[in-house]
């Protein structure tokens, strides 16, 4: 009997251990809590707010979840779900909070998100956050009632809003240029540089100031403006065999897919595909600009240099007398002596220094609030990314790298990632009338 009793006890222990092991590995003894992840912060809710939530429990799985908004002790259930069986490790939901349908009023509220698992301990995670209901769009107050803008030039506007707006800027037709929120006279103010297309006109071009608050409410108002027409040159450029055989091998050496192509075929690729790729690279660099004005006074122009090509020049390329592509020149070409010193046009931070396709060895400088300068065709670069440069500080030597037929500097100005006429920024009167006076609010 004693031996039988011992075996029985051992059997019971084995069964208990086995049962405990099964419960453990099956997740029933899981002490970990479910995980709740939101795809974005919920700070404020306007008329409608889309949110995405991921619920997960890798061990025992989810048993139930709930999302609710509570205002004045009145709960509004947005989502509630129970899972009749185990094994639901993850659930992703997307929902729209409609303030009108829920009869929410402007003011404070609270969002509660709950998830429980299938373990014996019924582990529960509760995410709670204070939010505000705000269905009123921001008001926009334009501070510059008179705005003269040249075709192909830079526009600048200062304005204030009735509430903080994390996203604001200017639409020129369908093209959006983000603005920047700064302090002017110790008051929060939004400012935006924006580019005007070469063919803009008062009759067809619409310029709209845009603002969106943190609840998603949007406001748009027309900006007062007068567009001044400018004349741009048109020219035909003969692509001689000598030019093509001199310049195209540089591109063939760096771009594998151009191996075996004729010089004319290489030019076609460089003038289209590579040019577009370079523009995308430049625009990506312009997406990040320091949120303060770095430049001071008139922009520096290369010393003792003659302009060889101007902004807006429309070029038609000819091969054996027949059209073979076209382009618009988006800067000013300045020629001095060979390997002439190139100096920073104004104070700023170097954001690019290296090879840049058609621009050859190039440098880009961020002057703050979305304003950039670009320098191309260097024979050598004498600055580095991240360096704070001063106006007239040497950054390299002119050259003929990239798509250049002779030693010169290609100089461009960009606002909001778009090329504008650099000549305006060499004009102290234009800067004073069109930027500085607008900032002296």
LOLO-406680 format. One line per 4 residues: their letters; for each residue x, y, z of N, C-alpha, C. Coordinates in steps of 0.1 Angstrom, whole numbers, plus 5000, padded with zeros to 4 digits. Each point is the difference from the previous one (the first is absolute). Layout:
REM residues N
a) X:Y:Z:X:Y:Z:X:Y:Z; ...;
This chain:
REM residues 441
xxxx) 5008:4988:5000:4992:5012:5000:5009:5013:5000; 5011:4998:5008:5008:5012:5001:5006:5004:4986; 5005:4989:4993:5006:5003:4987:4989:5005:4990; 4988:4994:5001:4989:5005:4992:4997:5014:5002;
xxxx) 5000:5004:5013:4997:5013:5004:5010:5010:4995; 5013:4996:5001:5011:5008:4995:4998:5003:4985; 4997:4989:4992:4999:5001:4986:4988:5009:4996; 4989:4999:5009:4989:5009:4997:5003:5014:5002;
xxxx) 5008:5003:5011:5004:5014:5002:5009:5005:4989; 5009:4991:4996:5009:5004:4988:4992:5003:4988; 4990:4991:4998:4991:5002:4988:4993:5013:5000; 4994:5003:5012:4993:5013:5002:5009:5012:4997;
xxxx) 5013:4999:5006:5010:5011:4998:5003:5001:4985; 5002:4989:4993:5003:5000:4986:4989:5007:4992; 4987:4996:5004:4989:5005:4993:4999:5015:5003; 5002:5004:5013:5000:5014:5003:5010:5008:4992;
xxxx) 5013:4995:5000:5010:5007:4993:4997:5000:4985; 4995:4989:4995:4997:5000:4986:4989:5010:4996; 4990:5001:5009:4989:5009:4998:5005:5015:5001; 5009:5002:5010:5005:5013:5002:5009:5004:4987;
xxxx) 5007:4990:4996:5008:5003:4988:4992:5003:4988; 4989:4992:4998:4991:5002:4989:4994:5014:5001; 4995:5003:5012:4994:5014:5002:5010:5011:4997; 5012:4998:5004:5010:5010:4998:5003:5002:4985;
xxxx) 5003:4989:4993:5004:5001:4986:4988:5003:4991; 4988:4997:5005:4988:5004:4993:4996:5015:5002; 5007:5006:5009:4998:5014:5003:4990:5003:5011; 4994:4990:5006:4991:5003:5011:5006:5006:5012;
xxxx) 5013:4998:5002:5007:5006:5012:5007:5012:4996; 4998:5006:4989:5006:5012:4995:4997:5011:5009; 5011:5007:5005:4998:5012:5008:5003:5013:4992; 5004:4999:4988:5002:5011:4991:4987:5007:4996;
xxxx) 5000:5013:4999:4988:5007:4996:4999:5002:4985; 4989:5002:4994:4998:5003:4986:5007:5013:4997; 5003:5002:4987:5007:5012:4995:4990:5008:4992; 5000:5013:5002:4991:5009:4992:5009:5010:4994;
xxxx) 4999:5001:4986:5008:5010:4993:4991:5009:4991; 5002:5013:5001:4993:5009:4991:5009:5004:4989; 4994:5002:4988:5008:5005:4988:5004:5014:5001; 4993:5008:5009:5004:5014:5001:4995:5005:5014;
xxxx) 5005:5011:5004:4996:5006:5013:4986:5006:4998; 4992:4998:5010:4986:5006:5001:5001:5011:5009; 5002:5012:4995:5000:5012:5009:4987:5007:5000; 4994:5001:4988:4988:5007:4998:4991:4994:4989;
xxxx) 4987:5001:5001:4991:4995:4991:4991:5011:4994; 5000:5001:4987:4992:5010:4994:4986:4994:4996; 4994:5005:4989:4988:4994:4996:5001:4985:4997; 5011:4996:4994:5003:4986:4998:5014:4997:5002;
xxxx) 5003:4989:5006:5014:4996:5002:5001:4985:4998; 5009:4997:4990:5003:4986:4997:5012:4995:5009; 4998:4989:5006:5011:4994:5009:5002:4985:4997; 5012:4995:5001:5002:4986:4999:5007:4994:5012;
xxxx) 4995:4989:5005:5005:4994:5012:5003:4985:4998; 5011:4996:5005:5004:4986:4999:5000:4994:5014; 4992:4989:5002:5000:4993:5013:5007:4986:4997; 5008:4996:5010:5008:4988:4998:5003:4993:5014;
xxxx) 5000:4987:4999:5004:4992:5012:5006:4987:4994; 5013:4999:5001:5007:4989:4993:4999:4987:5007; 4996:5000:5013:5000:4988:5008:4986:4993:5000; 4991:5005:5008:4987:4994:5001:4990:5005:4990;
xxxx) 5003:5011:4994:4990:5006:4990:4990:5009:5006; 4993:5007:4992:4991:5010:5005:4986:4994:5003; 4994:5005:5011:4986:4996:5003:4990:5010:4997; 5003:5013:5003:4991:5011:4997:5008:5013:4999;
xxxx) 4993:5010:4993:5006:5013:4999:4988:5010:5000; 5004:5013:5003:4989:5010:5000:5007:5014:4998; 4994:5009:4992:5004:5013:4999:4989:5009:5003; 5002:5010:5008:4989:5009:5004:5005:5014:5002;
xxxx) 4991:5010:4998:5003:5014:5004:4990:5004:5011; 5006:5006:5010:4992:5004:5012:5000:5016:5001; 4989:5006:5000:4999:5014:5002:4988:5003:5009; 5003:5008:5011:4990:5003:5010:4994:4987:5006;
xxxx) 5009:4990:5003:4996:4987:5005:4991:4992:4992; 4999:5004:4987:4991:4993:4991:5009:4992:4990; 5000:4986:5001:5008:4992:4991:4994:4999:4986; 5008:5001:4990:4996:4997:4986:5009:4989:4995;
xxxx) 4994:4988:4999:5007:4988:4995:5002:5001:4985; 5013:5000:4996:5003:5000:4985:5001:4986:4995; 5007:4991:5007:5002:4986:4996:5000:4992:5012; 4993:4988:4999:5000:4990:5011:4999:4987:4994;
xxxx) 5010:4991:5003:5000:4987:4994:5005:4989:5010; 4994:4988:4999:5005:4989:5008:5003:4989:4990; 5009:4991:5004:5005:4989:4992:4996:4987:5006; 4991:4993:4994:4994:4988:5006:5010:4988:5001;
xxxx) 5011:5001:4993:5010:4989:5000:5014:5006:5002; 5009:4992:5005:5014:5004:5001:5007:5001:4987; 5012:5005:5000:5008:5000:4987:5000:5013:4993; 4992:5010:5005:5001:5013:4993:5011:5009:5006;
xxxx) 5012:4998:4993:5012:5007:5005:5000:5015:4997; 4994:5004:4990:5000:5014:4996:4987:5004:4994; 4996:5013:5002:4989:5006:4994:5003:5014:4997; 4998:5004:4987:5003:5014:4995:4986:5006:4997;
xxxx) 4997:5011:5006:4988:5007:4996:5003:5014:4996; 4991:5005:4991:5000:5014:4996:4986:5005:5002; 5000:5012:5006:4986:5006:5003:5001:5015:4998; 4988:5005:4998:4998:5015:4998:4992:5005:5012;
xxxx) 5006:5009:5007:4992:5007:5011:4993:5012:4993; 4987:4999:5001:4991:5011:4994:4994:5008:5012; 5005:5012:5002:4996:5008:5011:4985:5003:5000; 4994:5003:4988:4986:5003:4999:4991:4988:5003;
xxxx) 5004:4989:4995:4991:4988:5002:5001:4996:5015; 5011:5002:5006:5001:4996:5014:4995:5011:5010; 4996:5012:4994:4996:5011:5007:5010:5005:5011; 5012:5000:4995:5011:5005:5009:5001:5015:4998;
xxxx) 5003:5007:5011:5001:5014:4999:5014:5005:5002; 5003:5012:4995:5014:5005:5001:5004:5001:5015; 5012:4994:5003:5005:5000:5013:5007:4988:5004; 5004:4997:5012:5008:4989:5004:4992:4987:4999;
xxxx) 5007:4989:4998:4994:4986:5000:5011:4990:5003; 4996:4988:5000:5010:4989:5003:4997:4988:4991; 5011:4995:4995:4999:4987:4992:5005:4989:5008; 4993:4989:5001:5004:4988:5007:5000:4988:4990;
xxxx) 5012:4993:5000:5001:4989:4991:5004:4988:5009; 4992:4989:5000:5002:4989:5009:5002:4987:4992; 5009:4991:5004:5003:4987:4994:5002:4990:5012; 4994:4988:4999:5003:4989:5009:5004:4988:4993;
xxxx) 5007:4991:5007:5005:4988:4993:4992:4988:5005; 5004:4988:4996:4993:4988:5003:5006:4991:5011; 5010:5006:5007:5006:4992:5011:4990:4999:5011; 5004:4991:5010:4992:4998:5012:5000:5013:5008;
xxxx) 5010:5008:4999:5001:5012:5008:4992:5012:4993; 4995:4998:4988:4992:5011:4994:5008:5013:5000; 5013:4999:4995:5008:5012:4999:4993:5011:4992; 5001:5012:5004:4993:5011:4993:5009:5012:4999;
xxxx) 5000:5006:4988:5007:5013:4998:4990:5011:4997; 5001:5011:5007:4991:5011:4998:5009:5013:4996; 4997:5005:4988:5007:5012:4995:4990:5012:5002; 5004:5010:5007:4991:5011:5003:5008:5013:4996;
xxxx) 4993:5009:4993:5006:5013:4997:4990:5011:4999; 5004:5011:5006:4992:5012:4999:5001:5006:4986; 4989:5004:4994:4999:5006:4987:4991:5012:5001; 5000:5007:4989:4990:5011:4999:4992:4999:4987;
xxxx) 4988:5003:5001:4991:5001:4989:5000:5014:4995; 5004:5002:4987:5001:5013:4994:4995:5000:4986; 4989:5005:4997:4994:5000:4987:5001:5013:4992; 5006:5010:5007:5001:5013:4994:5013:5001:4991;
xxxx) 4999:5004:4988:5012:5001:4991:5008:5013:5005; 5013:5000:4997:5008:5012:5004:4996:5012:4990; 5002:5012:5005:4999:5012:4992:5013:5004:4996; 5001:5005:4988:5013:5005:4994:5000:5015:4998;
xxxx) 5010:5007:5005:5000:5015:4999:5013:5003:4993; 4998:5005:4987:5011:5004:4992:5006:5013:5004; 5013:5000:5002:5007:5012:5005:5006:5009:4989; 5000:4995:4988:5006:5007:4988:4989:5002:4989;
xxxx) 4993:5011:5000:4989:5002:4991:5004:5003:4986; 5013:5003:4998:5005:5003:4986:5011:4991:4997; 4999:4992:4989:5010:4990:4997:5002:5000:4985; 5012:5006:4995:5003:4999:4986:5010:4989:4998;
xxxx) 4997:4991:4991:5008:4988:4997:5004:4999:4986; 5012:4998:4996:5004:4998:4987:4998:4986:4995; 4997:4998:4987:5000:4987:4994:5014:4993:5002; 4999:4988:5005:5013:4993:5002:5007:5005:5013;
xxxx) 4994:5008:5008:5006:5006:5011:4996:4994:5013; 5004:5007:5011:4997:4995:5014:4989:5009:5006; 4990:4993:5005:4990:5006:5008:5003:4999:5015; 4996:5009:5008:5002:4999:5014:4987:5006:5007;
xxxx) 4995:4993:5010:4988:5005:5007:5002:4997:5015; 4995:5009:5008:4999:4998:5015:4985:5001:5004; 4996:4992:5009:4987:4999:5005:4999:4994:5014; 4989:5003:5006:4997:4994:5013:4988:4992:5000;
xxxx) 4999:4990:5010:4988:4992:5001:4994:5001:5014; 4987:4997:5001:4993:5002:5012:5003:4989:5011; 5007:4990:4995:5005:4989:5009:5012:4994:4995; 5008:4992:5007:5012:4994:4995:4996:4990:4988;
xxxx) 5008:5000:4990:4998:4991:4989:5013:4992:4996; 5000:4987:5002:5012:4993:4997:5003:4999:4985; 4990:5002:4991:5002:4999:4986:4994:5013:4994; 5009:5007:4993:4995:5012:4993:5009:5003:4988;
xxxx) 4996:5008:4991:5008:5003:4988:4992:5007:4989; 5005:5000:4988:4994:5007:4989:4998:4990:4988; 4988:5000:4994:4998:4993:4988:5001:5010:4988; 5008:4996:4991:5000:5007:4987:4994:4991:4990;
xxxx) 4987:5002:4997:4992:4990:4993:5000:4987:5008; 5005:4989:4995:5000:4987:5007:5014:4997:5007; 5009:5009:4999:5013:4998:5006:5001:5006:5014; 5003:4992:5010:5000:5005:5014:5015:5002:5004;
xxxx) 5002:5011:5007:5013:5004:5006:4997:5002:5015; 5006:4992:5009:4998:5001:5014:5005:5013:5005; 4993:5005:5010:5004:5012:5007:5007:4997:5013; 5005:5010:5007:5007:4998:5013:4994:5009:5010;
xxxx) 4999:4994:5013:4995:5008:5011:5012:5005:5008; 5000:5014:5001:5011:5006:5007:4995:5011:5009; 5008:5007:5007:4996:5012:5008:5005:5013:4992; 4990:5009:4999:5004:5013:4994:4994:5010:5010;
xxxx) 5008:5009:5006:4996:5009:5010:4994:4993:5012; 5006:4988:5003:4996:4992:5011:4986:4994:4999; 4995:5000:4988:4987:4994:4997:5001:4988:4990; 4993:4989:5003:5000:4989:4990:4995:5005:4987;
xxxx) 5008:4997:4989:4997:5005:4987:5004:4988:4990; 4992:4999:4990:5004:4990:4989:5006:5008:4988; 5010:4995:4994:5006:5006:4988:5002:4989:4990; 5000:5004:4987:5002:4990:4990:5007:5007:4988;
xxxx) 5011:4994:4995:5005:5003:4987:4993:4990:4990; 4997:5005:4988:4995:4991:4990:5004:5004:4986; 5000:4991:4991:5004:5002:4986:4989:5003:4991; 5001:5009:4991:4990:5003:4990:5005:4994:4986;
xxxx) 4992:4992:4994:5004:4995:4987:5004:5010:4989; 5007:4996:4990:5004:5009:4990:4988:5006:4992; 4989:4992:4999:4989:5004:4992:4988:5004:5009; 5002:5003:5013:4990:5005:5009:4994:5013:4995;
xxxx) 4987:5002:5003:4993:5013:4996:4989:5002:5009; 4996:5013:5001:4989:5004:5009:4987:4993:4995; 4999:4997:4987:4987:4995:4995:4998:4985:5004; 5011:4992:5000:4999:4986:5002:5006:4994:5012;
xxxx) 5008:5007:5007:5008:4995:5012:4992:5003:5013; 4998:4990:5008:4994:5002:5013:5010:4998:5011; 5001:5009:5009:5009:4999:5012:4991:5000:5013; 5001:4989:5007:4992:4998:5012:5008:4997:5012;
xxxx) 4997:5007:5011:5007:4997:5013:4992:4989:5007; 5007:4990:5005:4993:4988:5006:5005:4998:5014; 4991:4996:5009:5003:4997:5014:4992:4988:5005; 5006:4991:5007:4993:4988:5006:5004:4999:5015;
xxxx) 4990:5000:5009:5003:4999:5014:5002:4985:5004; 5004:4998:5013:5003:4986:5004:4987:4991:5001; 4988:5006:4998:4988:4992:5000:4996:4996:4986; 5008:5006:4990:4997:4997:4986:4991:5010:4993;
xxxx) 4996:5010:5007:4992:5011:4994:5008:5008:4991; 4995:5003:4988:5008:5007:4990:4994:5014:4996; 5008:5009:4996:4996:5013:4996:5008:5004:4987; 4994:5007:4991:5007:5005:4988:4994:5014:4997;
xxxx) 5009:5009:4997:4996:5013:4995:5009:5004:4988; 4994:5008:4991:5008:5005:4989:5010:5010:5005; 5012:5000:4994:5010:5010:5004:4999:5012:4990; 5001:5012:5005:5000:5011:4991:5014:5001:4992;
xxxx) 4999:5001:4987:5013:5000:4992:4998:5007:4987; 5011:5004:4994:5000:5005:4986:5013:4994:4994; 4997:4992:4989:5011:4993:4993:5005:5009:4989; 5014:5002:5000:5006:5008:4990:5006:4992:4989;
xxxx) 4997:5002:4988:5006:4992:4989:5015:5003:4998; 5007:4990:4996:5014:5001:4997:5003:4993:4987; 5010:5005:4993:5004:4994:4987:5011:4990:5002; 4999:4988:4995:5010:4990:5001:5005:4996:4986;
xxxx) 5013:4997:4999:5006:4998:4987:4997:4986:4995; 5001:4998:4987:4999:4987:4993:5012:4999:4991; 5006:4988:5000:5013:4998:4992:5000:4986:4995; 5008:4999:4989:5002:4987:4994:5015:4996:5002;
xxxx) 5003:4989:5006:5014:4996:5003:5003:4988:4991; 5011:5001:4992:5005:4990:4992:5009:4990:5008; 4996:4988:5000:5008:4990:5007:5010:4994:4990; 5012:5006:5000:5010:4995:4991:5006:4987:5004;
xxxx) 5005:4993:4990:5007:4987:5003:5011:5002:5010; 5007:5011:4999:5011:5003:5009:4995:5001:5014; 4990:5008:5002:4994:5001:5014:4995:4987:5005; 4993:4992:4993:4995:4988:5005:5011:4990:5004;
xxxx) 5010:4999:4991:5011:4991:5003:5009:5005:5012; 4999:5012:5003:5008:5006:5011:4992:4998:5013; 4987:5002:5000:4993:5001:5013:4993:4986:5003; 4995:4993:4991:4992:4988:5003:5008:4989:5006;
xxxx) 5013:4998:4998:5007:4989:5007:4999:5000:5015; 5000:5013:5005:4999:5001:5015:4987:4993:5005; 4989:5002:4993:4988:4993:5004:5000:4985:4998; 5006:4996:4989:5000:4986:4997:5008:4992:5010;
xxxx) 5011:5007:5006:5008:4993:5009:4993:4998:5014; 4991:5009:5003:4993:4999:5013:4986:4994:5000; 4995:4998:4988:4986:4994:4999:5001:4987:4991; 4999:4988:5007:5002:4988:4992:4991:4998:4988;
xxxx) 4987:5004:5001:4991:4997:4989:5004:5008:4987; 5009:5010:5001:5004:5007:4989:5012:4994:4992; 5005:4989:5005:5011:4993:4993:4995:4996:4987; 5008:5002:4989:4997:4996:4987:4991:5009:4992;
xxxx) 4995:5011:5007:4992:5009:4993:5008:5010:4992; 4994:5006:4990:5007:5010:4992:4999:5013:5008; 5009:5010:4997:5000:5013:5007:4986:5007:5000; 4994:4999:4988:4986:5006:4999:4990:4993:5009;
xxxx) 5001:4987:5001:4991:4993:5008:5002:5003:5015; 5013:5001:5003:5004:5004:5014:4994:5014:5004; 5001:5009:4991:4995:5014:5002:4985:4999:5003; 4993:4992:4992:4985:4999:5001:4997:4996:5014;
xxxx) 5007:4990:5005:4998:4995:5014:5003:5011:5010; 5012:5006:4999:5004:5010:5009:4990:5012:5001; 4995:5004:4988:4992:5012:5000:4985:4997:5004; 4997:4988:5002:4986:4996:5004:5000:4993:5014;
xxxx) 5004:4987:4999:4999:4992:5012:5009:5005:5011; 5013:5002:4997:5009:5005:5010:4997:5014:5005; 4995:5008:4992:4996:5014:5004:4988:4999:5010; 4991:4991:4997:4988:4998:5009:5005:4994:5013;
xxxx) 5009:4991:5000:5005:4994:5012:5007:5010:5009; 5008:5008:4993:5007:5011:5008:4990:5010:5007; 4990:5003:4992:4990:5009:5006:4993:4994:5012; 4997:4987:5000:4994:4993:5011:5010:5000:5012;
xxxx) 5012:4998:4998:5010:5000:5010:5001:5014:5007; 5000:5010:4991:5000:5014:5005:4988:5003:5009; 4988:4996:4995:4988:5003:5007:4999:4993:5013; 5006:4987:5001:5000:4993:5012:5009:5007:5011;
xxxx) 5011:5006:4995:5009:5008:5009:4993:5012:5005; 4991:5006:4992:4993:5012:5003:4989:4998:5010; 4996:4987:5002:4989:4997:5009:5003:5002:5014; 5013:5001:5003:5004:5002:5014:5008:5013:5001;
xxxx) 4994:5010:5005:5006:5013:5001:4999:5005:5015; 5011:5007:5004:5000:5005:5014:4989:5010:5002; 4994:5000:5011:4988:5008:5003:5004:5014:5005; 5009:5007:4993:5004:5013:5003:5008:5007:4989;
xxxx) 4999:5012:4999:5007:5008:4989:5015:5000:5004; 5008:4995:4990:5015:5000:5002:5007:5011:4992; 4994:5004:4989:5006:5009:4991:4999:5015:5005; 5009:5008:4995:5000:5014:5003:5004:5008:4988;
xxxx) 4991:5010:4996:5003:5009:4989:5000:4994:4986; 5005:5008:4991:5000:4996:4986:5009:4987:4998; 4995:4991:4991:5008:4988:4997:5012:5004:4992; 5011:4993:5003:5013:5003:4993:5000:4993:4986;
xxxx) 5005:5008:4990:5001:4995:4987:5015:4997:4997; 5003:4990:4992:5014:4996:4997:5007:5012:4995; 5012:5003:5005:5008:5011:4997:5005:5000:4985; 5000:5011:4993:5006:5002:4987:4996:4989:4990;
xxxx) 4986:4997:5001:4995:4990:4991:4990:5005:4991; 5000:4995:4988:4990:5004:4989:4989:4990:5000; 4988:5004:4998:4989:4990:4999:5000:4994:4986; 5000:4987:4999:5000:4993:4987:4986:4994:4997;
xxxx) 4992:4997:5010:4987:4995:4998:4992:5005:5011; 4987:5003:4998:4991:5006:5010:4989:4991:5004; 4994:5003:5011:4989:4992:5005:4988:5001:4990; 4994:4989:4998:4989:4999:4991:5003:4999:4985;
xxxx) 5013:5000:4997:5004:4997:4986:4994:4987:4995; 4992:5001:4989:4994:4988:4994:5009:4995:4988; 5006:4988:5002:5009:4995:4991:4994:4988:4992; 5003:5001:4987:4997:4989:4991:5013:4995:4994;
xxxx) 5002:4987:5003:5013:4994:4996:4998:4994:4985; 5011:5002:4993:5000:4996:4986:5011:4990:4997; 4997:4989:4993:5010:4991:4996:4999:4999:4984; 5010:5004:4994:5000:5000:4985:4989:5009:4995;
xxxx) 4997:5011:5007:4990:5009:4996:4986:4997:5004; 4998:4988:5006:4986:4996:5004:4998:5000:5015; 4988:5004:5005:4998:5001:5014:5002:4986:5007; 5007:5001:5011:5003:4987:5007:4999:5003:5015;
xxxx) 4988:5005:5004:4998:5002:5014:5000:5015:5004; 4996:5003:5012:4999:5014:5005:5002:5000:5015; 5002:5012:5005:5001:5002:5015:4997:5014:5003; 4998:5003:5012:4999:5014:5006:5011:5002:5009;
xxxx) 5008:5010:4999:5011:5002:5008:4995:5006:5014; 5003:4994:5011:4995:5003:5013:5010:5007:5009; 5008:5008:4994:5010:5008:5008:5007:5010:4991; 5011:5005:5005:5008:5009:4992:5014:4995:4999;
xxxx) 5006:4999:4988:5013:4995:4998:5010:5012:5000; 5010:5000:5009:5009:5011:5001:5014:4995:4997; 5007:5007:4991:5013:4996:4996:5011:5010:5003; 5010:4996:5007:5012:5009:5003:5012:4993:4994;
xxxx) 5011:5000:5007:5012:4993:4996:4998:4985:5003; 5008:4991:4994:5000:4986:5003:5003:4998:5015; 4992:4991:5006:5002:4996:5014:5000:5013:5009; 4990:5008:4998:4998:5012:5008:4994:4997:5013;
xxxx) 5004:5007:5011:4994:4998:5013:4985:5002:5000; 4992:4990:5006:4986:5001:5002:4997:5002:5015; 4992:5010:5003:4997:5004:5014:4986:4998:5003; 4996:4997:5012:4987:4999:5004:4992:5013:4998;
xxxx) 4988:4998:4995:4992:5012:4997:4995:5007:5012; 4998:4992:5011:4996:5006:5013:5002:4990:5011; 4997:5005:5012:5002:4991:5012:4991:4988:4999; 5004:4988:5004:4992:4989:5000:5007:4987:5004;
xxxx) 4993:4989:4998:5006:4987:5004:5001:4991:4987; 5012:4994:4998:5002:4992:4988:4992:4987:5002; 4991:4997:4991:4992:4988:5000:5004:4989:4990; 5008:5004:4990:5005:4991:4990:5013:5005:4995;
xxxx) 5009:4990:4998:5013:5003:4994:5006:4988:4993; 4998:4999:4987:5005:4988:4993:4994:5000:4986; 5002:4988:4993:4995:4999:4986:4985:5001:4999; 4995:5007:4990:4985:5001:4999:4996:5001:4985;
xxxx) 5003:4989:4993:4996:4998:4986:5003:5011:4991; 4990:5007:4994:5002:5010:4990:5008:5012:5006; 4999:5002:5014:5006:5011:5006:5015:4997:5004; 5004:4988:4997:5014:4996:5003:5003:5001:5015;
xxxx) 5012:5004:5004:5003:5002:5014:4992:5012:5005; 4991:4998:5010:4991:5011:5004:4999:5001:5015; 4996:5012:5004:4998:5004:5014:4986:5006:5001; 4993:4996:5011:4987:5007:5003:5001:5005:5014;
xxxx) 4994:5012:5002:5000:5007:5013:4986:5003:5004; 4997:4997:5013:4987:5003:5006:5001:5014:5007; 4992:5009:4995:5000:5014:5006:4988:5002:5010; 4993:4989:5002:4989:5001:5010:4986:5003:4994;
xxxx) 4990:4994:5007:4986:5003:4996:4997:4996:4986; 5007:4990:4995:4997:4995:4986:5008:5006:4989; 5010:5008:5003:5007:5007:4990:5014:4994:4998; 5004:4996:4988:5012:4993:4997:5008:5006:4988;
xxxx) 5013:4998:5000:5008:5004:4988:5007:4987:4996; 5002:4999:4987:5007:4989:4993:5011:5005:4991; 5012:4993:5001:5012:5004:4992:5004:4987:4993; 5002:5001:4986:5003:4988:4993:5013:5002:4991;
xxxx) 5005:4989:4996:5011:4998:4990:5014:5003:5007; 5001:4998:5013:5013:5003:5007:5011:4991:4994; 5012:5005:4999:5012:4992:4998:5004:4993:5013; 4998:5007:5011:5003:4995:5013:4991:5006:5011;
xxxx) 4996:4992:5010:4991:5005:5010:5008:5002:5013; 4999:5012:5006:5008:5003:5012:4991:5003:5012; 4989:4992:5002:4992:5001:5012:4994:4986:5003; 4993:4999:5011:4994:4987:5004:4986:5001:5004;
xxxx) 4993:4989:4999:4986:5000:5005:4999:5002:5015; 4991:5009:5004:4998:5003:5014:5008:5013:5004; 5008:5005:4992:5008:5011:5003:4992:5013:5000; 5001:5009:5010:4994:5013:5000:5009:5010:4992;
xxxx) 4996:5004:4989:5008:5009:4992:4995:5015:5001; 5009:5009:4998:4997:5014:5000:4999:5005:4986; 4993:5011:4998:5000:5006:4987:5014:5004:4995; 5003:4996:4987:5013:5002:4994:5011:4991:5005;
xxxx) 4996:4990:5007:5010:4989:5004:5002:4991:4988; 5013:4997:4997:5003:4992:4989:4995:4986:5002; 4993:4994:4990:4995:4986:5001:5005:4991:4988; 5008:5006:4991:5005:4992:4989:5006:5008:4989;
xxxx) 5003:4993:4989:5005:5006:4987:4991:4997:4989; 4998:5009:4991:4992:4998:4988:5006:4989:4991; 4992:4994:4991:5006:4990:4992:4990:4996:4989; 5002:4988:4994:4991:4996:4989:4995:4985:5002;
xxxx) 4998:4996:5013:4995:4987:5002:4985:5000:4997; 4994:4989:4998:4986:4999:4996:4997:5004:4986; 4988:5005:4997:4996:5004:4987:5005:5015:4997; 5013:5001:4999:5005:5014:4998:5010:4999:4988;
xxxx) 4998:5010:4991:5009:5001:4989:5013:5008:5002; 5001:5007:5011:5011:5008:5003:5000:5003:5015; 5012:5005:5005:5001:5003:5014:4991:5012:5004; 4991:4997:5010:4991:5010:5005:4993:4995:5012;
xxxx) 4992:5009:5007:4992:4997:5012:4986:5001:4996; 4992:4989:5003:4986:5000:4998:4994:5004:5014; 4993:5011:5001:4994:5004:5013:4985:5000:5000; 4994:4994:5009:4985:4999:5001:4996:5004:5014;
xxxx) 4988:5005:5001:4993:5003:5013:4987:4991:4999; 4997:4994:5011:4988:4992:5002:4992:5005:5012; 4986:5000:4998:4992:5002:5012:4989:4989:5000; 4999:4993:5011:4991:4989:5001:5002:4989:4990;
xxxx) 5013:4998:4997:5004:4990:4990:4998:5004:4985; 4996:5012:4998:4998:5004:4986:5010:5011:4996; 5005:5000:4988:5010:5009:4995:4993:5014:4997; 5007:5010:5004:4995:5014:4997:5011:5008:4995;
xxxx) 4997:5012:4995:5010:5009:4994:5010:5005:5010; 5013:4996:4999:5010:5005:5010:5002:5015:4999; 4998:5006:4989:5003:5014:4998:4993:5009:5010; 4988:4995:5005:4992:5008:5010:5008:5001:5013;
xxxx) 5007:4989:5003:5007:4999:5013:5014:5008:5000; 5004:5004:4988:5011:5009:4999:4996:5015:5000; 4988:5003:5001:4994:5013:4999:4996:5005:5015; 5008:5009:5006:4996:5004:5013:4987:5007:5001;
xxxx) 4995:5007:4990:4987:5007:5000:4989:4989:5000; 5002:4990:4992:4989:4989:4999:4999:4993:5014; 5012:4997:5006:4999:4993:5013:4994:5009:5010; 5003:5013:5000:4994:5009:5010:4985:5001:4999;
xxxx) 4995:5002:4987:4986:5002:4998:4992:4987:5001; 5006:4989:4996:4992:4988:4999:5001:4990:5011; 5011:5002:5009:5002:4991:5011:5001:5008:5013; 5010:5008:5001:5003:5007:5013:4988:5008:5005;
xxxx) 4994:5008:4991:4989:5009:5005:4988:4991:5004; 4999:4989:4994:4989:4991:5004:5002:4993:5014; 5013:4999:5003:5003:4994:5013:5000:5011:5011; 5001:5012:4997:4999:5011:5010:4986:5004:5003;
x) 4993:4991:5007:4986:5001:5003:4998:5008:5012;
